[in-house]
């Protein structure tokens, strides 16, 4: 399919130069009519595709097109607007819409597609509450602004990203979560904040260090990690000496304090105001900015140490509204997070199928939380209780061999500004066939996720940003999973450490396989299949046969799991819908205490691997 693109204005990831006017004309240069038209088309096509996939709207099929697709017409009840476009339907009701074919008419007169107008026109059909419509539109507008920035400043082509380093690839990612239409909300960021802290700008950040009174805080860590040694490793002895001198200059005893990293946006916009009393009584004490430079990751509140990549990631609260949540960190959650990570990592490393094949966990090894504020002494949960905490997560760098490279798994869904997919370039660079390359990818990704569920009833959140690929000769060799403390669950009654009890989830038996069918098939592989098919690298039919082959091979290696594997080949599975969650309540998509009960369903989807199961060999 054709794509609507912008001419390249740069030759080499995103520009990382300091803007000459951080909040003025240069800061909004990307917000122009030409760029807007391209991005409105992209987001309008995505919105129509995903809302059709979730059966919120039903475009009417018209004439066939030469590429095997059809012309479609979308009429909106109660609106004078109408949309036409060409699309192909792929397995899992995936709508592959050509953005360049989109046309919008109002009373028969042609009008440029506008994603905000589409949402406004569809609002009654989508079921957006009147009280939240403007908030959702604001998140759409922020997503549009981010898309225009990326379209203007994207520098590396897909071919150039093949040999880019880990953090160049991280900053080059453009799409965000593939399913959510409003996936770059970031409500609370101004234009200067965006330039300074958005992952796609690739600009280094210096975190702020605070001292936190020990009596009003807690520190937790995995066995073998000493608090003082952690600080020394992260900032160095000289910096620790300055911290102590700063405290003594205020008449305070350094031994009464521990040290907390804070995101600079959080310091400026929240800590200095929301915790003014805590600063005044010296429960919190500002120290200095970090000497080390950090790079924001796609998850935005996690930072990577650029100056010493072997050091830990730092994850900190960032009280902006994004994709259904205010991005905080609960000190209470932080208390148990290292123990949860230790247990999960132990399960993974001890399993020959997981640890033996190189699947690994990037542990959130230590955490800190401030609990001395008045907000903490009020029953219930509120954003103010999730603003002053942090965790340290292992870097993958020490675990990579010299002949291996790292990349976010989101890279396999990335297209450059000309529409070329990075995954196609990786396949070409590898010298392997598309079948071989995808087979290796599925063994590194799908197989361990399936095994974790079937054998351990252990469920991860396995979307692209949450996994890091280890590539050897441009081929996926193994994976690291991350974001364990907030996004892992155990679905049975197996014994757990006391500190890990919160990850036990009660899920009806008939919903257990949805962690593969929804989160992996529909939530990730659906998009990869479409990208490969659209680029004529691998047909969707062949793609899903290779998925089936991977699971059949797993069943042959693990005959004791044969019955459970059979369930993965079921003819249909429940159609769980992500955008429906956000449309229902863009401020709080799910109840974290009952995530299964929060799900929104729209009938069933035909399983693309149904009928592809091999007959078990006689034993």
Secondary structure, DSSP 8 states (H G I E B T S, - for coil): ----------------S--SSTTSGGGGTT-SHHHHHHHHHHHHHHHHHHHHHTTS---EEEEE-TTS-EEEEEE-TT-SEEEEEEEEEEGGGEEEE-GGG-EEEETTEEE---HHHHHHHHHHHHT--HHHHHHHHHHHHHHHHHHHHHHHH----HHHHTT--HHHHHHH----SSS-SS----BT--HHHHHHH-GGG--EE--EEEEEEGGGEEEEE-TT--HHHHHHHHH-HHHHHHHHHHHHHTT--GGGEEEEEE-HHHIIIIIHHHTHHHHHTTSEEEEEE-SS-EEE-TTSSEEEESS-TTS-EEEE----EETTEE----HHHHHHHHHHHHHHHHHHHH-TTTGGGT-EE--EEEEEEE--SGGGGSSS--GGGGSSEEEEE--SGGG--TT-EEEEGGGGG-B-TTS-BHHHHHHHHHTS-HHHHHHHHHHHTHHHHHHHHHHH-EE---SGGGEEEEEETTEEEEEEE--TTTS-EE-S-----GGGGGGB----GGGTTHHHIIIIIIIIIHHHHHHHHHTTSS-HHHHHHHHHHHHHHHHHH-GGGHHHHHHHT-SEEEEE-HHHHHHH-TT--S-TT-HHHH--EEEEEE-TTTT--------
